[in-house]
């Protein structure tokens, strides 16, 4: 485990890690996590953030029964003990540690024990959950105040929240920890004088891939949320700003808040997930296939010997996995990029070219058209007749490219370096959890289509309502054969191309009129100018 530091007492960082998306943790919070010897986390902490810990850091799950006094007491003991042993200790909180968190109690316990502590503020769900659903907690001319309330007190006799006073005290009400008592809370707010027609929204698991939004009014929201099966963590937002959010949403279009299934294999999905997140979309990871190395040492040795003997004019890679596993095979033979010597290299697709560039290889040829015919034509044009082409790729490589090259007079060797396997039961469980309420399903290869259809047991109807988005024509064809007509096909077969095509598809849907509240602001400004 971690070594004790020599400088005596360590320190505790009480970190507000944001509402869920690891991108909404602060830079200071991330630095603390990366430097930590010990991290205490609970069920609201994101996996991806925990992955930022040092490999030798001790991770302690304190989340089994957050809220009970014994657990909280144990947390104080752990914080103090680890810090006294000279360690850097991070206590992660969801949102902000001081907003219905126990951050203040922890700080008090640490001060009492003489342990130095630093509090790092976080992005609270009290604001961010509404915002992730496109709802501003204040809006000029609509809401000049907001109140954040606990919904936990609404049920019992110890009604510490004075709903009668609160209902009209702020324009926007944000209720945390109230999703299990929505009916009682809505009644209490209405009883305090808010109209039953007041717009409401419940935002579940905001900023995570499980985010869902249910809308209604004070009179209907409890029933609507129950019908949708909404559960914690969720916030209730009450007030006219919810309607403003709807107007903004119609205007905003684009990918913001859209749940998109990413079917790429583990290890391949990160690039697409990051590109989607960068546009505000919520990638839902459900690997529909698995990739594993599948090179045969003897076949690789033979190919390398031929490469050294200048037997190949071209080395062509059709995918980044091909690149990755070819270099893995080289490394296993204690070789590196220099083994390529003078061979010319063709990259099919920009993503593949990028994977090559990362290994210091500039592709000599990047065919404009990604189809087998396009690639074959470009390669043949660049080849002497009878030239030899090596194609390191999937064990189950599609035969078209090789066949077209051979027909054009080239001599072709397909070399298996990786293999695509069908997904497992664990993947099926992930998909079962993820498949409702999807806005789009993305496919980056024909094998991903087949994998997903397999995971669904052939029931492609389960994806009804989601846009089917494919990286290129071959993938779209595979989708069509599986009974999933592609709504979106990327103009250029790359992650960027796929995201661009999705962006176009959704902004076409989202175009709308200027929101009323913006119009009224304009009118107001016009009057005073
Ligand atoms: N300190 C946290 C709040 C802790 S209380 C913060 O500042 O956000 C726990 C409550 O926070 C949950 O019951 C829920 O109401 C809300 N919450 C936390 N994360 C949320 C999320 N991602 N989406 C919606 N609500 C969330």
Boltz pocket constraint, residues with backbone or C-beta under 6 A from the ligand:
constraints:
  - pocket:
      binder: B
      contacts: [[A, 18], [A, 19], [A, 20], [A, 44], [A, 93], [A, 94], [A, 95], [A, 96], [A, 97], [A, 98], [A, 99], [A, 100], [A, 101], [A, 123], [A, 124], [A, 125], [A, 126], [A, 129], [A, 175], [A, 176], [A, 177], [A, 178], [A, 203], [A, 204], [A, 205], [A, 206], [A, 207], [A, 208], [A, 232], [A, 233], [A, 234], [A, 235]]
      max_distance: 6.0
